[in-house]
Amino acid sequence: MAAFAVQGGEYGTTDLLNLEGRVREQHDAIARLRIEVDSLARLEHALATDSATQERAARELYGMIRPGEIIYQVVPGDSSHP
């Protein structure tokens, strides 16, 4: 009877321990997502207000250059011909 009292029923001790572990995992996942959201919010604010961040994004994402700058593109050689 004692074993059934501990392990039996709809939710036994092992089920409870498993659920507690899953709750901890979900809390950790929520904490990671909050950090990611905060980071993205800071990036959004910087892109909206900081000219240096805007310039960096324009250069990296769109290949934009300033007037008078020259862009060099390095193309790998064809390895099929010696």
N, C-alpha and C positions, 0 to 999 in steps of 0.2 A: 504494500500500500504506500509506503514511504517513497519508493522509487517512482510509482505512478504519480504521486503528488508533486514530485520535482520535475519529472520528464513528461508526464502525461498531460492530457488536456489539449485544447486547440493550439495553444502556444506554450510549448515547453521551454525549459531553461536554454537549450541549445538554440531554439528559434529566437528567444529573447537576445541572446548573445550575438547571433547573426544580425539581427535587426539593429542592435546598438552599433555594431561594426559598420553597417551600411549607413547609419545616420552620421557617424564620424566621417566616413568617406564623402558624403554629400556636403557636410559642413566644410571640409577641406576644398571640395570643388567650388563651392560658393565663394570661399575666401580667394581662391585663384582667379575666379571670374571677376570679382570686385577689383582686384589688382589690375587685371587686364582692362576693365572698363575705365578705371581711373587713368591708366596710361593713355588710352585712346582719347579720353576727354582732354588730357593735357596736350596731346598732339593736335587735336581739333582746335583748341584755343590758340596754340602756337601758329598753326596754319592760317588762322583767321586774323591774327594780330601781329605776328613777328615777321618782318620782311626778310630776315636771314633764313628763316625756316621756309618761307614761301619760295625764295630763290633756290634753296637746296632742292626742294621738291620739284621745281620746274626744271632744274638741270638734270636731276636723276631720273625723273619719270618721263619727261617729254623731250629731253635732249636739247633744251634751249641753251643758247649762248648769248653773251653780251655783244653789242656791236664792236667790231674790231678783233674779236677773238677768232681763232682758227681751231676747228675741231679736226682731230686726227682719228681715223678709224683703222684699227689694226685687224687685218683679215688673215686668218691662218692660211698657210700655204697648202697646196694640194699635195697630199702625201702619196697619191697613186703614181705620180711621176717623179723620177729621181732628179 
